[in-house]
Amino acid sequence: MIKAVIGGSFDPIHLGHLNMAKRLLKNKLCDEVVFMPSLATPLKLQSKTNYKLRLKMVKETIKPYKKMSVSDLESKLGSTSYTYNTVLQLIKQNPNDTFLWVIGYDQYVNLCNWYKIDELLQLIKFVVFSRDNQKIDDDRFIVINDFNYLISSTQIRNGNFNYLSKPVKKIIYDNLLYFDNIVKLNMSEFRYLHSVAVKDTALLLGKIYNVDLNKCYIAAMLHDICKECDLNDQQLQMQVCFSDKIVQNKKIWHGYLGANYIKDKLNIYDYDIYNAIYHHVLGTGNSVLAKIIYVADKANHLRSYEVSGYLNVASYDLDQAMLMIKNDFDEIKNKG
């Protein structure tokens, strides 16, 4: 049996990886595709996501496909995943099988840095998915030229979940993966720390009111995701998505746009989370989560004013706490 091995951190596995496997099978280059998550890749920064979660994401993604499997071999070979050592074990454990090792063009141009690459090339044939039909004139490699799938795991970790299978999205949501990274990349340090403070307060209130804590976390961390976006870009997005709201104060826009962001980029269709972000500026949401996010935003420990009174009341009456906050803010505006 010919088995094509696709290795990588798979942090997370995405539809580009899946389409590579489909293409290998369609072209009849192999009888089976084996996905092999690495424990730690020597030429990349170590994956931050737990190995078992990455393995689970791969398993759930390929579950519908009979000719795809996943191997945890590299987790048993030590702390660093050298392909040479992995291939030796594959051959030893499966003497009747022939293996292909699948890489992308970015890995191909870096092969000279691989551990024992000359010996490796004697052991196994490489399949290279060439980017933008980059020419590879070397008969040691099987080249697939017309495959352009412009998405990477890095882009996903940075805030684009559109190229993930439904099971992977669920694992991400259930385990709160990548959200902290997304917020850091889209905000100044000041705004990031504010979001963390809102999250901490929202979790405290969520426990009191028995609200799903994952929803509290996501809504709080992402409530200001669009706050520091360029105002011209905000205006363009408002014209397309919320034309009826564009006449409102520009300081309100980021709530609407943040709600739209989690739907369009992160594929979060949970109404409670959407509603909480949408209404968090003015406190006009009616759900318990929306009220929690409003209070947490206005009464977290990083605020320059005293918040203990608001939090004390919020611990037993969210509506009263919101009324206190709104009245105090209206009074400040009137004085100003």
C-alpha positions as CSV (number, residue, x, y, z in Angstrom):
1,M,0.0,0.0,0.0
2,I,1.2,3.5,-0.8
3,K,0.6,6.0,2.0
4,A,1.1,9.7,1.6
5,V,2.1,11.4,4.9
6,I,1.1,15.1,5.5
7,G,3.0,16.3,8.6
8,G,2.8,19.6,10.4
9,S,1.7,21.3,13.6
10,F,-2.0,21.5,12.4
11,D,-2.6,24.4,14.7
12,P,-5.3,24.2,13.4
13,I,-5.9,21.9,10.5
14,H,-7.8,23.8,7.8
15,L,-9.5,23.1,4.5
16,G,-6.3,23.6,2.6
17,H,-4.8,20.6,4.3
18,L,-7.9,18.6,3.6
19,N,-7.9,19.6,-0.1
20,M,-4.3,18.5,-0.4
21,A,-5.3,15.1,0.8
22,K,-8.3,14.9,-1.6
23,R,-6.0,15.9,-4.4
24,L,-3.5,13.2,-3.6
25,L,-6.2,10.6,-3.7
26,K,-7.9,12.0,-6.8
27,N,-4.6,11.9,-8.7
28,K,-4.1,8.3,-7.5
29,L,-0.7,9.0,-6.1
30,C,-1.5,7.0,-3.0
31,D,-4.0,4.5,-1.5
32,E,-4.3,6.4,1.8
33,V,-3.4,9.8,3.3
34,V,-1.9,9.9,6.8
35,F,-2.0,13.1,8.8
36,M,0.8,13.3,11.3
37,P,0.7,16.2,13.8
38,S,4.1,17.1,15.1
39,L,4.9,17.4,18.8
40,A,7.4,20.2,18.2
41,T,8.7,21.2,14.7
42,P,12.4,22.0,14.7
43,L,12.4,24.8,12.1
44,K,9.3,26.6,13.5
45,L,8.2,28.1,16.8
46,Q,6.7,25.4,19.0
47,S,2.9,25.2,18.8
48,K,1.1,26.8,21.7
49,T,-1.9,24.6,21.3
50,N,-2.0,21.4,23.3
51,Y,-1.0,18.3,21.2
52,K,-4.1,16.3,22.1
53,L,-6.3,19.1,21.0
54,R,-4.5,19.4,17.7
55,L,-4.7,15.7,17.2
56,K,-8.4,15.8,18.0
57,M,-9.0,18.6,15.4
58,V,-7.4,16.4,12.8
59,K,-9.4,13.3,13.8
60,E,-12.7,15.2,13.7
61,T,-11.9,16.8,10.3
62,I,-11.0,13.6,8.5
63,K,-13.7,11.4,10.2
64,P,-16.0,11.4,7.0
65,Y,-13.1,10.2,4.8
66,K,-12.4,6.4,4.7
67,K,-9.0,6.8,3.0
68,M,-7.6,9.3,5.5
69,S,-6.2,8.5,8.9
70,V,-4.2,10.2,11.6
71,S,-1.0,9.0,13.4
72,D,0.3,10.0,16.8
73,L,3.7,8.5,16.1
74,E,5.6,11.8,16.5
75,S,4.3,12.2,20.0
76,K,6.1,9.0,20.9
77,L,9.5,9.9,19.4
78,G,10.7,12.6,21.7
79,S,10.3,16.4,22.1
80,T,11.4,17.4,18.6
81,S,9.9,16.0,15.4
82,Y,12.7,15.2,12.9
83,T,11.2,13.8,9.7
84,Y,14.2,11.5,9.3
85,N,13.5,9.8,12.6
86,T,9.8,9.6,11.8
87,V,10.4,8.0,8.4
88,L,12.7,5.4,9.9
89,Q,10.0,4.4,12.4
90,L,7.4,4.3,9.7
91,I,9.4,2.0,7.5
92,K,10.3,-0.2,10.5
93,Q,6.7,-0.5,11.7
94,N,5.2,-0.9,8.2
95,P,7.7,-2.9,6.1
96,N,5.1,-3.8,3.4
97,D,4.1,-0.2,2.7
98,T,5.6,2.5,0.6
99,F,5.6,6.1,1.9
100,L,5.4,9.5,0.3
101,W,6.1,12.7,2.3
102,V,4.0,15.7,1.4
103,I,5.3,19.2,1.7
104,G,4.5,22.7,0.4
105,Y,6.7,24.9,-1.7
106,D,7.9,26.9,1.4
107,Q,9.2,23.7,2.9
108,Y,10.7,22.6,-0.3
109,V,12.9,25.7,-0.6
110,N,14.0,25.1,3.0
111,L,14.9,21.4,2.6
112,C,18.6,22.1,2.8
113,N,18.1,22.9,6.5
114,W,16.3,19.7,7.3
115,Y,18.0,17.1,9.6
116,K,19.8,14.5,7.6
117,I,18.1,15.6,4.4
118,D,20.5,13.6,2.1
119,E,19.8,10.4,3.9
120,L,16.1,11.2,4.0
121,L,15.9,11.6,0.3
122,Q,17.3,8.1,-0.1
123,L,14.5,6.7,2.1
124,I,11.4,8.4,0.8
125,K,9.9,10.2,-2.1
126,F,8.6,13.8,-1.6
127,V,5.5,15.2,-3.0
128,V,5.6,19.0,-3.4
129,F,2.6,21.2,-3.7
130,S,4.1,24.0,-5.7
131,R,2.9,27.6,-5.0
132,D,1.8,29.7,-7.9
133,N,3.2,27.0,-10.2
134,Q,6.8,27.6,-9.1
135,K,8.9,25.3,-11.3
136,I,10.7,22.4,-9.7
137,D,13.0,20.6,-12.1
138,D,14.2,17.7,-10.0
139,D,13.1,14.1,-10.6
140,R,13.5,13.2,-6.9
141,F,10.2,15.0,-6.3
142,I,6.7,14.5,-7.4
143,V,5.3,17.9,-8.1
144,I,1.7,19.1,-8.1
145,N,1.6,22.4,-9.9
146,D,-2.0,23.6,-10.2
147,F,-2.9,23.8,-6.5
148,N,-3.4,27.3,-5.1
149,Y,-5.1,27.4,-1.7
150,L,-4.1,30.7,-0.2
151,I,-4.8,30.1,3.5
152,S,-2.5,29.2,6.4
153,S,-2.9,28.2,10.0
154,T,-1.3,31.5,10.9
155,Q,-4.0,33.4,9.2
156,I,-6.6,31.4,11.1
157,R,-4.9,32.0,14.4
158,N,-4.9,35.7,13.6
159,G,-8.6,35.8,13.1
160,N,-10.1,34.1,10.0
161,F,-12.1,31.0,10.7
162,N,-13.7,30.7,7.3
163,Y,-11.5,27.9,6.2
164,L,-12.2,25.4,9.0
165,S,-14.4,22.4,9.3
166,K,-17.4,22.7,11.6
167,P,-15.9,20.2,14.1
168,V,-12.7,22.2,14.3
169,K,-14.7,25.4,15.0
170,K,-16.5,23.7,17.8
171,I,-13.2,22.6,19.4
172,I,-11.9,26.1,19.1
173,Y,-15.0,27.6,20.7
174,D,-15.2,25.0,23.4
175,N,-11.5,25.4,24.4
176,L,-11.3,29.1,23.7
177,L,-8.4,28.7,21.3
178,Y,-6.7,31.7,19.5
179,F,-9.1,34.4,20.9
180,D,-6.4,36.0,23.1
181,N,-4.0,36.1,20.1
182,I,-6.7,37.6,17.8
183,V,-7.3,40.4,20.3
184,K,-3.6,41.1,20.8
185,L,-3.1,41.5,17.1
186,N,-6.0,43.8,16.5
187,M,-5.5,46.2,19.4
188,S,-3.0,48.4,21.2
189,E,-1.7,47.1,24.5
190,F,-3.9,49.5,26.4
191,R,-7.1,48.2,24.6
192,Y,-6.0,44.6,25.0
193,L,-5.5,45.0,28.8
194,H,-8.9,46.6,28.9
195,S,-10.4,43.6,27.2
196,V,-8.8,41.2,29.6
197,A,-10.1,43.2,32.5
198,V,-13.6,43.2,31.0
199,K,-13.3,39.4,30.6
200,D,-12.2,38.9,34.2
201,T,-15.2,40.9,35.4
202,A,-17.6,39.3,33.0
203,L,-16.5,35.8,34.2
204,L,-17.2,36.8,37.8
205,L,-20.7,38.0,37.0
206,G,-21.3,35.1,34.7
207,K,-20.7,32.7,37.6
208,I,-23.2,34.6,39.8
209,Y,-25.9,34.6,37.1
210,N,-25.1,31.1,35.8
211,V,-24.3,32.3,32.3
212,D,-22.2,30.1,30.0
213,L,-18.7,31.2,30.8
214,N,-17.3,30.5,27.3
215,K,-19.9,33.0,26.0
216,C,-18.8,35.5,28.7
217,Y,-15.2,35.1,27.7
218,I,-15.7,35.4,23.9
219,A,-18.1,38.4,24.2
220,A,-15.8,40.2,26.6
221,M,-12.6,39.6,24.8
222,L,-14.0,40.6,21.5
223,H,-16.4,43.4,22.4
224,D,-13.9,46.1,21.3
225,I,-12.3,44.2,18.4
226,C,-13.1,46.9,15.9
227,K,-12.7,49.9,18.2
228,E,-9.3,50.9,17.0
229,C,-9.9,50.2,13.3
230,D,-9.4,53.2,10.9
231,L,-12.4,55.4,11.0
232,N,-12.6,55.6,7.2
233,D,-12.7,51.8,7.1
234,Q,-15.3,51.8,9.8
235,Q,-17.4,54.2,7.8
236,L,-17.2,52.0,4.7
237,Q,-18.2,48.9,6.6
238,M,-21.1,50.9,8.3
239,Q,-22.4,51.9,4.8
240,V,-22.4,48.3,3.7
241,C,-23.6,46.5,6.8
242,F,-25.4,49.1,9.0
243,S,-26.4,52.0,6.8
244,D,-29.4,52.8,9.1
245,K,-27.0,53.3,12.0
246,I,-24.3,55.4,10.3
247,V,-25.9,58.7,11.5
248,Q,-25.2,57.7,15.1
249,N,-22.1,58.9,17.0
250,K,-18.9,57.3,15.5
251,K,-18.0,56.1,19.0
252,I,-20.9,53.7,18.8
253,W,-20.0,52.1,15.5
254,H,-17.4,49.6,16.8
255,G,-20.1,47.7,18.7
256,Y,-22.1,47.0,15.5
257,L,-18.9,46.3,13.5
258,G,-17.6,44.0,16.3
259,A,-20.8,42.0,16.1
260,N,-20.4,41.7,12.4
261,Y,-16.8,40.7,12.7
262,I,-17.4,37.7,14.9
263,K,-20.1,36.5,12.4
264,D,-18.2,37.1,9.2
265,K,-14.6,36.3,10.2
266,L,-15.0,33.9,13.2
267,N,-18.3,32.3,12.1
268,I,-19.8,32.8,15.5
269,Y,-23.5,32.8,15.0
270,D,-24.5,32.6,18.7
271,Y,-27.2,35.2,19.2
272,D,-26.3,36.0,22.8
273,I,-22.7,36.8,21.9
274,Y,-23.6,38.8,18.9
275,N,-26.2,40.7,20.8
276,A,-23.9,41.4,23.7
277,I,-21.2,42.9,21.5
278,Y,-23.7,44.8,19.3
279,H,-25.3,46.5,22.3
280,H,-22.3,46.9,24.7
281,V,-21.7,50.6,24.1
282,L,-25.1,51.9,25.0
283,G,-26.3,49.0,27.2
284,T,-29.4,48.4,25.1
285,G,-29.3,44.6,25.1
286,N,-31.9,42.7,27.0
287,S,-30.2,39.4,27.5
288,V,-28.3,38.6,30.8
289,L,-25.1,38.2,28.8
290,A,-25.5,41.7,27.2
291,K,-26.1,43.2,30.6
292,I,-23.0,41.5,32.0
293,I,-20.8,42.8,29.2
294,Y,-22.1,46.3,29.6
295,V,-21.4,46.4,33.3
296,A,-18.0,44.6,32.9
297,D,-17.0,47.2,30.3
298,K,-18.0,50.2,32.4
299,A,-17.0,48.8,35.8
300,N,-13.8,46.8,35.6
301,H,-10.8,47.4,37.8
302,L,-8.8,49.3,35.1
303,R,-11.3,52.2,35.0
304,S,-10.0,55.4,36.4
305,Y,-13.1,55.9,38.6
306,E,-14.5,54.0,41.6
307,V,-16.3,50.8,40.4
308,S,-16.9,48.9,43.6
309,G,-20.4,50.3,44.1
310,Y,-21.5,49.3,40.6
311,L,-20.0,45.8,41.1
312,N,-21.6,45.4,44.5
313,V,-25.1,46.2,43.1
314,A,-24.4,44.1,40.0
315,S,-23.8,41.0,42.2
316,Y,-27.5,40.9,43.0
317,D,-29.2,43.2,40.5
318,L,-27.8,43.8,37.0
319,D,-30.6,46.1,35.9
320,Q,-30.0,48.4,38.9
321,A,-26.3,48.4,38.3
322,M,-26.8,49.4,34.7
323,L,-29.2,52.2,35.7
324,M,-26.6,53.5,38.2
325,I,-23.9,53.5,35.5
326,K,-26.1,55.2,32.9
327,N,-27.3,57.9,35.3
328,D,-23.7,58.6,36.5
329,F,-22.4,58.8,32.9
330,D,-25.4,61.1,31.9
331,E,-24.6,63.3,34.8
332,I,-20.9,63.6,33.8
333,K,-22.0,64.4,30.2
334,N,-24.4,67.1,31.4
335,K,-21.7,68.7,33.6
336,G,-19.2,68.5,30.8
